[in-house]
C-alpha cells in the first residue's frame, strides 16, 4: 500500500509517487536563527522527522532530507544590534541552541543542513536567470534592491489559491523602488547603518539575499531542479512558500511535487511566539518534563491539527510514555536496553498501525494501536503468557521507533551501551538470588522472612511482581524526578 499525503497545493490527499523509485527528496524550511527555540518552533521538526522515519522504516525509501538555516535576515540584524553582538555570532549561537533542542527531542539530523550565507552564488544564478527572462528587475530608486515582478508570472498565487489583486503588499523592502507593491525582494541593497559584513558584492552592488531566494537555491543544489516534497509550518504558506514556488518555476525549475504544512502550537488560542510572551523554551521545559514526553506530546496530534498547550498537557504525555515504558520493562526483562537492537528490527508492524501511518501520517490512530498492544501485552503477562507478551513488546518497540518515542532507544537512555548491560546482568543475578530465597522462605511458610526480603528489594528500588509463571522484577520508576 502506498502512503497518501495531503498536498496543500492541490488541497487533496494524493498517493506519494516519488520522482525516482525507491528514493525521496524532502526540503523543510528550518528556523531563522534570531533567538532560542520554543516548543512552537520545533513542532515542524518533529512532524517531518516522523514523515522521514515512516518513509524509511515503513516503505524502505532512501530519504534525503534538507533542512536549511536562515542565518541572515532583517530580524537577525536587528536583534544582534540590540544585544551588541556581531550578527554572525548571534546567529551561530542560536543555530547551536536550535540543534541542541532538536537533538534533545530525538529529531534525526538532516542529510544536509545548508546555511543561507554559504549559497550566495547559487542565489545570484537564479536571480540573474529571472532578470534575463523578464521576471525580475533592479529597483529604479538606486537602492540596489532586486524584485520579482509578480505580474510577469501568471501562476503567482496558485499555491495558496489567491488572486494577485487580493493580496497584501509585500512588506520586505521599501515600496518606492517597486513596480507593484506586491513585488517581493530577491536581493536587498546594502543600507547605511548595516554591518559591512552583512553584504556581498554583485553586479548590482553590495547587498544580501531576500528571505525567499535562499530556499529556491538550496533546494535546487541539494535535491535538483525538481524534487518530491517541500514542507514547513502553515504560517510559511504565504508569502514565503508562494514566493519560493513562483521564482523557481519562473526560472524554469519544476520545484516541489508535493507541499506539506504542519499547524501551530497555541496557548489560549493564540499562536505561540515570543511577541505574545507565551514562549516555552525547549531548554526550560525539558527541566520539568522528560524530553521523550515532550517529543510524544508534540507528535501525538495529527500534523495538520493545531495543538493547544495547557497545564497538564505534558503530564498526560508523561503518563502515556510511562504506560509504554512500564509494559516494556515487564515484558522484556532486565536486559531491556539490548532488545531494540537485537530483536525489533525484524518485527512486523501491525497492519492497523501501518494503515494509520499511510493515511497522511495519522499518528493518533497509530498511537491507539500502540496502546491497545500495550494493554494486550499486560493482559498476557497477568495470565503468565510470557512468550506472547515478549512478541507484543517487540511490536511496541518497532512502532514507537517509527514515532521516535521508543523507550529502549539509546536516545532516551544515555547510559545504554556504556556498561549498563553488564551491570544489569549482574543486578539480575543478585536479585534473582534474593527472589529464590524469598520463594524458599514462603515454601517454608516463613512469611516474615519472605516479607523482609521483599521490603529490602523495594527499598533498593526493585519492584517484585508475583505472576502465574513466578515472580518477576523490574526497576521501580521514580516519582520524584
TORLUM-550402 format. One record per residue (C-alpha): residue number from 1; residue in one letter; x, y, z. Coordinates in steps of 0.02 Angstrom, whole numbers. Layout:
REM residues N
+-----+---+--------+--------+--------+
!   k ! r !     px !     py !     pz !
+-----+---+--------+--------+--------+
! NUM ! A !      X !      Y !      Z !
...
+-----+---+--------+--------+--------+
//
This chain:
REM residues 481
+-----+---+--------+--------+--------+
!   k ! r !     px !     py !     pz !
+-----+---+--------+--------+--------+
!   1 ! X !      0 !      0 !      0 !
!   2 ! X !     65 !    174 !    -42 !
!   3 ! X !     67 !    318 !     80 !
!   4 ! X !    -60 !    456 !     47 !
!   5 ! X !    -14 !    635 !     92 !
!   6 ! X !   -118 !    793 !     96 !
!   7 ! X !    -46 !    908 !    -36 !
!   8 ! X !    -77 !   1090 !     12 !
!   9 ! X !    -60 !   1145 !   -169 !
!  10 ! X !   -199 !   1033 !   -236 !
!  11 ! X !   -295 !   1030 !    -70 !
!  12 ! X !   -320 !    842 !    -80 !
!  13 ! X !   -247 !    678 !    -23 !
!  14 ! X !   -127 !    608 !   -153 !
!  15 ! X !    -34 !    443 !   -167 !
!  16 ! X !    150 !    477 !   -143 !
!  17 ! X !    239 !    434 !   -305 !
!  18 ! X !    424 !    482 !   -297 !
!  19 ! X !    520 !    553 !   -444 !
!  20 ! X !    649 !    415 !   -428 !
!  21 ! X !    589 !    243 !   -374 !
!  22 ! X !    650 !    197 !   -201 !
!  23 ! X !    709 !    374 !   -159 !
!  24 ! X !    625 !    525 !    -80 !
!  25 ! X !    691 !    703 !    -77 !
!  26 ! X !    622 !    820 !     57 !
!  27 ! X !    659 !   1004 !     85 !
!  28 ! X !    599 !   1076 !    251 !
!  29 ! X !    611 !   1259 !    298 !
!  30 ! X !    712 !   1268 !    458 !
!  31 ! X !    720 !   1408 !    585 !
!  32 ! X !    781 !   1585 !    568 !
!  33 ! X !    917 !   1599 !    699 !
!  34 ! X !    852 !   1757 !    783 !
!  35 ! X !    825 !   1676 !    953 !
!  36 ! X !    821 !   1516 !   1055 !
!  37 ! X !    687 !   1390 !   1003 !
!  38 ! X !    523 !   1365 !   1096 !
!  39 ! X !    408 !   1215 !   1078 !
!  40 ! X !    304 !   1303 !    946 !
!  41 ! X !    460 !   1324 !    840 !
!  42 ! X !    512 !   1142 !    844 !
!  43 ! X !    345 !   1058 !    807 !
!  44 ! X !    385 !   1061 !    621 !
!  45 ! X !    545 !    964 !    651 !
!  46 ! X !    455 !    826 !    748 !
!  47 ! X !    318 !    815 !    616 !
!  48 ! X !    438 !    796 !    470 !
!  49 ! X !    551 !    680 !    569 !
!  50 ! X !    401 !    563 !    585 !
!  51 ! X !    371 !    576 !    397 !
!  52 ! X !    552 !    536 !    363 !
!  53 ! X !    552 !    388 !    482 !
!  54 ! X !    394 !    316 !    405 !
!  55 ! X !    457 !    334 !    227 !
!  56 ! X !    618 !    247 !    282 !
!  57 ! X !    553 !    113 !    402 !
!  58 ! X !    380 !     85 !    332 !
!  59 ! X !    418 !     95 !    146 !
!  60 ! X !    605 !     71 !    129 !
!  61 ! X !    640 !    236 !     42 !
!  62 ! X !    814 !    309 !     36 !
!  63 ! X !    770 !    482 !    103 !
!  64 ! X !    871 !    639 !     76 !
!  65 ! X !    810 !    774 !    195 !
!  66 ! X !    872 !    952 !    180 !
!  67 ! X !    835 !   1075 !    321 !
!  68 ! X !    902 !   1249 !    293 !
!  69 ! X !    967 !   1378 !    415 !
!  70 ! X !    917 !   1559 !    382 !
!  71 ! X !   1069 !   1641 !    460 !
!  72 ! X !   1048 !   1816 !    388 !
!  73 ! X !    892 !   1924 !    382 !
!  74 ! X !    817 !   2086 !    450 !
!  75 ! X !    768 !   2013 !    619 !
!  76 ! X !    940 !   1938 !    649 !
!  77 ! X !   1022 !   2104 !    611 !
!  78 ! X !    902 !   2198 !    724 !
!  79 ! X !    913 !   2079 !    872 !
!  80 ! X !   1102 !   2062 !    863 !
!  81 ! X !   1119 !   2252 !    858 !
!  82 ! X !   1008 !   2267 !   1012 !
!  83 ! X !   1118 !   2142 !   1101 !
!  84 ! X !   1279 !   2225 !   1044 !
!  85 ! X !   1337 !   2061 !    966 !
!  86 ! X !   1403 !   2031 !    789 !
!  87 ! X !   1261 !   1964 !    683 !
!  88 ! X !   1357 !   1807 !    635 !
!  89 ! X !   1396 !   1767 !    817 !
!  90 ! X !   1215 !   1795 !    867 !
!  91 ! X !   1156 !   1684 !    725 !
!  92 ! X !   1277 !   1544 !    762 !
!  93 ! X !   1236 !   1540 !    948 !
!  94 ! X !   1051 !   1519 !    908 !
!  95 ! X !   1089 !   1390 !    774 !
!  96 ! X !   1180 !   1288 !    906 !
!  97 ! X !   1036 !   1309 !   1028 !
!  98 ! X !    914 !   1250 !    896 !
!  99 ! X !   1015 !   1096 !    853 !
! 100 ! X !   1036 !   1056 !   1038 !
! 101 ! X !    847 !   1066 !   1060 !
! 102 ! X !    813 !    953 !    910 !
! 103 ! X !    944 !    828 !    969 !
! 104 ! X !    863 !    829 !   1140 !
! 105 ! X !    696 !    784 !   1059 !
! 106 ! X !    768 !    640 !    958 !
! 107 ! X !    749 !    726 !    789 !
! 108 ! X !    864 !    639 !    667 !
! 109 ! X !    997 !    754 !    592 !
! 110 ! X !    958 !    809 !    414 !
! 111 ! X !   1056 !    738 !    269 !
! 112 ! X !   1111 !    916 !    231 !
! 113 ! X !   1090 !   1074 !    335 !
! 114 ! X !   1146 !   1218 !    223 !
! 115 ! X !   1160 !   1399 !    282 !
! 116 ! X !   1095 !   1541 !    175 !
! 117 ! X !   1260 !   1635 !    184 !
! 118 ! X !   1350 !   1487 !    107 !
! 119 ! X !   1246 !   1491 !    -52 !
! 120 ! X !   1256 !   1669 !   -116 !
! 121 ! X !   1324 !   1612 !   -286 !
! 122 ! X !   1180 !   1491 !   -313 !
! 123 ! X !   1054 !   1626 !   -266 !
! 124 ! X !   1132 !   1751 !   -385 !
! 125 ! X !   1121 !   1625 !   -527 !
! 126 ! X !    932 !   1607 !   -505 !
! 127 ! X !    910 !   1794 !   -484 !
! 128 ! X !   1006 !   1830 !   -645 !
! 129 ! X !    902 !   1700 !   -738 !
! 130 ! X !    743 !   1786 !   -679 !
! 131 ! X !    809 !   1956 !   -736 !
! 132 ! X !    857 !   1884 !   -905 !
! 133 ! X !    684 !   1805 !   -925 !
! 134 ! X !    595 !   1967 !   -881 !
! 135 ! X !    527 !   1906 !   -713 !
! 136 ! X !    638 !   2017 !   -604 !
! 137 ! X !    707 !   2193 !   -611 !
! 138 ! X !    827 !   2309 !   -523 !
! 139 ! X !    742 !   2444 !   -420 !
! 140 ! X !    736 !   2613 !   -506 !
! 141 ! X !    774 !   2709 !   -345 !
! 142 ! X !    958 !   2665 !   -341 !
! 143 ! X !    942 !   2561 !   -182 !
! 144 ! X !   1020 !   2408 !   -262 !
! 145 ! X !    865 !   2305 !   -223 !
! 146 ! X !    808 !   2174 !   -348 !
! 147 ! X !    624 !   2125 !   -354 !
! 148 ! X !    521 !   1982 !   -426 !
! 149 ! X !    387 !   2050 !   -540 !
! 150 ! X !    232 !   1955 !   -482 !
! 151 ! X !    125 !   2011 !   -630 !
! 152 ! X !    252 !   1939 !   -752 !
! 153 ! X !    210 !   1765 !   -690 !
! 154 ! X !     26 !   1721 !   -720 !
! 155 ! X !     28 !   1573 !   -600 !
! 156 ! X !     77 !   1681 !   -450 !
! 157 ! X !    -43 !   1638 !   -308 !
! 158 ! X !    -82 !   1459 !   -363 !
! 159 ! X !     -5 !   1378 !   -209 !
! 160 ! X !   -116 !   1475 !    -88 !
! 161 ! X !   -261 !   1495 !   -211 !
! 162 ! X !   -260 !   1685 !   -210 !
! 163 ! X !   -283 !   1820 !   -341 !
! 164 ! X !   -143 !   1947 !   -352 !
! 165 ! X !   -262 !   2093 !   -330 !
! 166 ! X !   -325 !   2019 !   -167 !
! 167 ! X !   -150 !   2004 !    -92 !
! 168 ! X !    -72 !   2122 !     32 !
! 169 ! X !     82 !   2222 !    -15 !
! 170 ! X !    249 !   2136 !     16 !
! 171 ! X !    323 !   2216 !    171 !
! 172 ! X !    500 !   2154 !    145 !
! 173 ! X !    576 !   2314 !     70 !
! 174 ! X !    543 !   2498 !     36 !
! 175 ! X !    400 !   2502 !    -91 !
! 176 ! X !    466 !   2658 !   -179 !
! 177 ! X !    577 !   2554 !   -293 !
! 178 ! X !    440 !   2431 !   -342 !
! 179 ! X !    331 !   2423 !   -495 !
! 180 ! X !    193 !   2341 !   -393 !
! 181 ! X !    182 !   2344 !   -203 !
! 182 ! X !    161 !   2154 !   -205 !
! 183 ! X !    330 !   2127 !   -289 !
! 184 ! X !    448 !   2043 !   -167 !
! 185 ! X !    634 !   2064 !   -139 !
! 186 ! X !    756 !   1941 !   -214 !
! 187 ! X !    904 !   2047 !   -160 !
! 188 ! X !    921 !   2190 !    -37 !
! 189 ! X !   1047 !   2327 !    -70 !
! 190 ! X !   1164 !   2371 !     73 !
! 191 ! X !   1097 !   2512 !    181 !
! 192 ! X !   1181 !   2638 !    294 !
! 193 ! X !   1197 !   2575 !    472 !
! 194 ! X !   1201 !   2391 !    424 !
! 195 ! X !   1362 !   2294 !    456 !
! 196 ! X !   1478 !   2287 !    307 !
! 197 ! X !   1498 !   2100 !    341 !
! 198 ! X !   1313 !   2075 !    307 !
! 199 ! X !   1330 !   2108 !    121 !
! 200 ! X !   1405 !   2027 !    -33 !
! 201 ! X !   1461 !   2102 !   -199 !
! 202 ! X !   1355 !   2079 !   -355 !
! 203 ! X !   1338 !   2161 !   -525 !
! 204 ! X !   1202 !   2268 !   -446 !
! 205 ! X !   1302 !   2324 !   -296 !
! 206 ! X !   1331 !   2264 !   -119 !
! 207 ! X !   1187 !   2178 !    -36 !
! 208 ! X !   1113 !   2022 !     42 !
! 209 ! X !    980 !   1896 !    -10 !
! 210 ! X !    796 !   1914 !     19 !
! 211 ! X !    717 !   1780 !    128 !
! 212 ! X !    633 !   1681 !    -10 !
! 213 ! X !    777 !   1664 !   -133 !
! 214 ! X !    885 !   1560 !    -18 !
! 215 ! X !    767 !   1411 !    -13 !
! 216 ! X !    748 !   1401 !   -202 !
! 217 ! X !    937 !   1400 !   -220 !
! 218 ! X !    973 !   1273 !    -85 !
! 219 ! X !    832 !   1154 !   -132 !
! 220 ! X !    897 !   1154 !   -311 !
! 221 ! X !   1077 !   1123 !   -260 !
! 222 ! X !   1044 !    975 !   -145 !
! 223 ! X !    886 !    898 !   -221 !
! 224 ! X !    889 !    950 !   -404 !
! 225 ! X !    779 !   1059 !   -513 !
! 226 ! X !    626 !    956 !   -465 !
! 227 ! X !    606 !    861 !   -302 !
! 228 ! X !    473 !    766 !   -207 !
! 229 ! X !    414 !    856 !    -50 !
! 230 ! X !    428 !   1032 !     19 !
! 231 ! X !    375 !   1055 !    200 !
! 232 ! X !    359 !   1186 !    335 !
! 233 ! X !    242 !   1272 !    454 !
! 234 ! X !     71 !   1328 !    393 !
! 235 ! X !    119 !   1509 !    426 !
! 236 ! X !    250 !   1494 !    288 !
! 237 ! X !    125 !   1457 !    150 !
! 238 ! X !    111 !   1642 !    111 !
! 239 ! X !    213 !   1735 !     69 !
! 240 ! X !    367 !   1625 !     89 !
! 241 ! X !    318 !   1465 !      1 !
! 242 ! X !    212 !   1553 !   -129 !
! 243 ! X !    362 !   1659 !   -173 !
! 244 ! X !    482 !   1513 !   -174 !
! 245 ! X !    374 !   1419 !   -297 !
! 246 ! X !    344 !   1569 !   -409 !
! 247 ! X !    526 !   1619 !   -425 !
! 248 ! X !    584 !   1439 !   -451 !
! 249 ! X !    457 !   1396 !   -583 !
! 250 ! X !    476 !   1563 !   -669 !
! 251 ! X !    662 !   1521 !   -682 !
! 252 ! X !    617 !   1358 !   -769 !
! 253 ! X !    631 !   1240 !   -620 !
! 254 ! X !    499 !   1109 !   -579 !
! 255 ! X !    524 !   1133 !   -391 !
! 256 ! X !    414 !   1034 !   -269 !
! 257 ! X !    291 !    899 !   -321 !
! 258 ! X !    204 !    894 !   -151 !
! 259 ! X !    179 !   1029 !    -18 !
! 260 ! X !    152 !    979 !    165 !
! 261 ! X !    118 !   1103 !    305 !
! 262 ! X !    106 !   1074 !    492 !
! 263 ! X !     -7 !   1177 !    606 !
! 264 ! X !     40 !   1284 !    755 !
! 265 ! X !     59 !   1257 !    941 !
! 266 ! X !    -55 !   1383 !   1027 !
! 267 ! X !    -87 !   1447 !   1203 !
! 268 ! X !   -254 !   1525 !   1241 !
! 269 ! X !   -299 !   1510 !   1058 !
! 270 ! X !   -151 !   1616 !   1002 !
! 271 ! X !      0 !   1558 !    902 !
! 272 ! X !    146 !   1528 !   1018 !
! 273 ! X !    279 !   1660 !    994 !
! 274 ! X !    394 !   1774 !   1090 !
! 275 ! X !    293 !   1927 !   1040 !
! 276 ! X !    146 !   1857 !   1139 !
! 277 ! X !    252 !   1824 !   1292 !
! 278 ! X !    197 !   1643 !   1296 !
! 279 ! X !    351 !   1556 !   1229 !
! 280 ! X !    405 !   1396 !   1314 !
! 281 ! X !    588 !   1369 !   1277 !
! 282 ! X !    637 !   1188 !   1245 !
! 283 ! X !    788 !   1211 !   1358 !
! 284 ! X !    674 !   1262 !   1502 !
! 285 ! X !    526 !   1146 !   1478 !
! 286 ! X !    638 !    992 !   1474 !
! 287 ! X !    692 !   1036 !   1651 !
! 288 ! X !    518 !    992 !   1711 !
! 289 ! X !    471 !    858 !   1584 !
! 290 ! X !    568 !    716 !   1507 !
! 291 ! X !    622 !    755 !   1328 !
! 292 ! X !    537 !    594 !   1270 !
! 293 ! X !    373 !    653 !   1345 !
! 294 ! X !    389 !    821 !   1258 !
! 295 ! X !    427 !    731 !   1095 !
! 296 ! X !    273 !    620 !   1122 !
! 297 ! X !    165 !    773 !   1156 !
! 298 ! X !    222 !    868 !   1000 !
! 299 ! X !    199 !    717 !    888 !
! 300 ! X !     38 !    643 !    957 !
! 301 ! X !    -86 !    754 !    865 !
! 302 ! X !   -106 !    749 !    676 !
! 303 ! X !     25 !    862 !    600 !
! 304 ! X !   -110 !    969 !    516 !
! 305 ! X !   -204 !    993 !    681 !
! 306 ! X !   -170 !   1138 !    799 !
! 307 ! X !   -102 !   1088 !    969 !
! 308 ! X !   -172 !   1192 !   1112 !
! 309 ! X !    -47 !   1193 !   1256 !
! 310 ! X !   -120 !   1196 !   1430 !
! 311 ! X !    -71 !   1149 !   1606 !
! 312 ! X !    -70 !    961 !   1616 !
! 313 ! X !    -25 !    933 !   1433 !
! 314 ! X !    145 !    864 !   1475 !
! 315 ! X !     81 !    766 !   1624 !
! 316 ! X !    -37 !    674 !   1507 !
! 317 ! X !    105 !    639 !   1387 !
! 318 ! X !    216 !    582 !   1529 !
! 319 ! X !     81 !    461 !   1590 !
! 320 ! X !     63 !    388 !   1415 !
! 321 ! X !    250 !    364 !   1398 !
! 322 ! X !    257 !    284 !   1571 !
! 323 ! X !    125 !    157 !   1520 !
! 324 ! X !    225 !    107 !   1367 !
! 325 ! X !    390 !    103 !   1460 !
! 326 ! X !    317 !      7 !   1607 !
! 327 ! X !    250 !   -129 !   1494 !
! 328 ! X !    415 !   -147 !   1401 !
! 329 ! X !    508 !   -164 !   1565 !
! 330 ! X !    389 !   -301 !   1619 !
! 331 ! X !    386 !   -390 !   1452 !
! 332 ! X !    568 !   -384 !   1402 !
! 333 ! X !    652 !   -407 !   1568 !
! 334 ! X !    812 !   -345 !   1647 !
! 335 ! X !    915 !   -332 !   1489 !
! 336 ! X !    789 !   -219 !   1406 !
! 337 ! X !    918 !    -96 !   1336 !
! 338 ! X !    978 !   -226 !   1211 !
! 339 ! X !    811 !   -281 !   1140 !
! 340 ! X !    787 !   -135 !   1022 !
! 341 ! X !    946 !   -176 !    927 !
! 342 ! X !    942 !   -365 !    938 !
! 343 ! X !    761 !   -409 !    902 !
! 344 ! X !    643 !   -270 !    850 !
! 345 ! X !    721 !   -234 !    679 !
! 346 ! X !    642 !   -390 !    604 !
! 347 ! X !    474 !   -369 !    691 !
! 348 ! X !    325 !   -345 !    576 !
! 349 ! X !    223 !   -189 !    610 !
! 350 ! X !     38 !   -222 !    645 !
! 351 ! X !    -63 !   -188 !    486 !
! 352 ! X !   -178 !    -69 !    581 !
! 353 ! X !    -27 !     36 !    629 !
! 354 ! X !     38 !     39 !    450 !
! 355 ! X !   -134 !     86 !    383 !
! 356 ! X !   -145 !    233 !    503 !
! 357 ! X !     27 !    297 !    456 !
! 358 ! X !     -9 !    278 !    270 !
! 359 ! X !   -164 !    385 !    294 !
! 360 ! X !    -74 !    553 !    291 !
! 361 ! X !     27 !    509 !    447 !
! 362 ! X !   -122 !    478 !    561 !
! 363 ! X !    -15 !    470 !    717 !
! 364 ! X !   -163 !    473 !    836 !
! 365 ! X !   -229 !    315 !    753 !
! 366 ! X !    -56 !    238 !    760 !
! 367 ! X !    -41 !    278 !    946 !
! 368 ! X !   -209 !    196 !    976 !
! 369 ! X !   -136 !     35 !    904 !
! 370 ! X !     18 !     53 !   1015 !
! 371 ! X !    -84 !     75 !   1174 !
! 372 ! X !   -201 !    -69 !   1128 !
! 373 ! X !    -48 !   -179 !   1104 !
! 374 ! X !     18 !   -123 !   1274 !
! 375 ! X !   -148 !   -171 !   1355 !
! 376 ! X !   -147 !   -341 !   1269 !
! 377 ! X !     33 !   -368 !   1323 !
! 378 ! X !     -3 !   -327 !   1504 !
! 379 ! X !   -150 !   -448 !   1500 !
! 380 ! X !    -35 !   -583 !   1430 !
! 381 ! X !     88 !   -552 !   1571 !
! 382 ! X !    -50 !   -562 !   1701 !
! 383 ! X !   -103 !   -730 !   1627 !
! 384 ! X !     75 !   -796 !   1626 !
! 385 ! X !     95 !   -797 !   1436 !
! 386 ! X !    271 !   -726 !   1432 !
! 387 ! X !    304 !   -776 !   1250 !
! 388 ! X !    154 !   -678 !   1186 !
! 389 ! X !    199 !   -531 !   1298 !
! 390 ! X !    375 !   -526 !   1227 !
! 391 ! X !    309 !   -536 !   1049 !
! 392 ! X !    191 !   -391 !   1083 !
! 393 ! X !    332 !   -297 !   1171 !
! 394 ! X !    440 !   -306 !   1016 !
! 395 ! X !    294 !   -243 !    912 !
! 396 ! X !    279 !    -94 !   1029 !
! 397 ! X !    466 !    -61 !   1012 !
! 398 ! X !    452 !    -65 !    821 !
! 399 ! X !    301 !     51 !    818 !
! 400 ! X !    371 !    177 !    941 !
! 401 ! X !    534 !    180 !    842 !
! 402 ! X !    435 !    246 !    693 !
! 403 ! X !    367 !    389 !    800 !
! 404 ! X !    534 !    423 !    883 !
! 405 ! X !    472 !    380 !   1059 !
! 406 ! X !    546 !    207 !   1082 !
! 407 ! X !    591 !    199 !   1268 !
! 408 ! X !    726 !     70 !   1232 !
! 409 ! X !    820 !    180 !   1109 !
! 410 ! X !    989 !    246 !   1172 !
! 411 ! X !    924 !    423 !   1135 !
! 412 ! X !    818 !    411 !   1292 !
! 413 ! X !    942 !    305 !   1390 !
! 414 ! X !   1106 !    396 !   1377 !
! 415 ! X !   1193 !    267 !   1484 !
! 416 ! X !   1146 !    124 !   1368 !
! 417 ! X !   1295 !     47 !   1286 !
! 418 ! X !   1413 !    113 !   1421 !
! 419 ! X !   1420 !    -40 !   1532 !
! 420 ! X !   1237 !    -36 !   1582 !
! 421 ! X !   1200 !   -206 !   1506 !
! 422 ! X !   1341 !   -286 !   1606 !
! 423 ! X !   1281 !   -201 !   1763 !
! 424 ! X !   1102 !   -256 !   1730 !
! 425 ! X !   1162 !   -433 !   1707 !
! 426 ! X !   1250 !   -430 !   1873 !
! 427 ! X !   1099 !   -349 !   1957 !
! 428 ! X !    985 !   -481 !   1879 !
! 429 ! X !   1089 !   -620 !   1956 !
! 430 ! X !   1087 !   -539 !   2127 !
! 431 ! X !    901 !   -500 !   2125 !
! 432 ! X !    856 !   -674 !   2064 !
! 433 ! X !    956 !   -747 !   2208 !
! 434 ! X !    852 !   -645 !   2331 !
! 435 ! X !    690 !   -691 !   2241 !
! 436 ! X !    736 !   -875 !   2254 !
! 437 ! X !    773 !   -851 !   2440 !
! 438 ! X !    603 !   -768 !   2460 !
! 439 ! X !    518 !   -913 !   2368 !
! 440 ! X !    607 !  -1037 !   2483 !
! 441 ! X !    551 !   -939 !   2637 !
! 442 ! X !    372 !   -939 !   2575 !
! 443 ! X !    379 !  -1126 !   2541 !
! 444 ! X !    438 !  -1150 !   2721 !
! 445 ! X !    293 !  -1037 !   2775 !
! 446 ! X !    417 !   -913 !   2846 !
! 447 ! X !    318 !   -764 !   2787 !
! 448 ! X !    410 !   -642 !   2899 !
! 449 ! X !    574 !   -682 !   2811 !
! 450 ! X !    490 !   -676 !   2641 !
! 451 ! X !    417 !   -504 !   2679 !
! 452 ! X !    586 !   -442 !   2741 !
! 453 ! X !    668 !   -491 !   2576 !
! 454 ! X !    532 !   -404 !   2476 !
! 455 ! X !    548 !   -248 !   2584 !
! 456 ! X !    736 !   -247 !   2558 !
! 457 ! X !    714 !   -257 !   2370 !
! 458 ! X !    582 !   -119 !   2372 !
! 459 ! X !    697 !     -6 !   2473 !
! 460 ! X !    832 !    -36 !   2342 !
! 461 ! X !    715 !     20 !   2202 !
! 462 ! X !    669 !   -155 !   2142 !
! 463 ! X !    485 !   -192 !   2107 !
! 464 ! X !    436 !   -375 !   2126 !
! 465 ! X !    278 !   -440 !   2045 !
! 466 ! X !    205 !   -611 !   2079 !
! 467 ! X !    130 !   -689 !   1922 !
! 468 ! X !     60 !   -858 !   1871 !
! 469 ! X !    229 !   -904 !   1798 !
! 470 ! X !    327 !   -847 !   1951 !
! 471 ! X !    397 !   -686 !   2021 !
! 472 ! X !    471 !   -557 !   1902 !
! 473 ! X !    565 !   -400 !   1944 !
! 474 ! X !    595 !   -228 !   1869 !
! 475 ! X !    672 !    -63 !   1918 !
! 476 ! X !    539 !     42 !   2004 !
! 477 ! X !    501 !    206 !   1916 !
! 478 ! X !    548 !    358 !   2019 !
! 479 ! X !    406 !    478 !   2051 !
! 480 ! X !    508 !    620 !   2124 !
! 481 ! X !    604 !    661 !   1964 !
+-----+---+--------+--------+--------+
//
